[in-house]
Amino acid sequence: MSKTKKSLTTRQMEVLQLVANHLTNTEIALQLGLSHKTVELHISAAMKRLGARNRHHAVQLARKLGLL
């Protein structure tokens, strides 16, 4: 397992998968039973760990790393 896979939580990967499916933060929050702010925090943390510029870049990097 790569260091990146270890550093992304299951929830962060789940949220990124929903971002990849073109869901908004509000839609993700409703689907997962989370607050909008919690979704933002998961996306931000995943972006930081992946070194992504934005949410779409995070999805691209996650796919390249085999996380999605």
Steps between C-alpha positions, in 0.01 A plus 500: 500500500637840405552780748219700338251217538594478866457874546153529342220383721223277376259791532728731301515245219122456517446876475747527210314225317182702531684810379614291203133416439435877469305539824504836675610532861135535601405183312793313655398619847142380450607165358748427780304658784771758569496874537607715208796621708614143571497423127710812438746389767535152346560647156751752633691234693511271196617786278778585744618139529494452123658839427201600287418853385124447507237228542516395136878474512462285814276261306754483216785426741296243692417321175865507392598345835232232470294633789187540290 
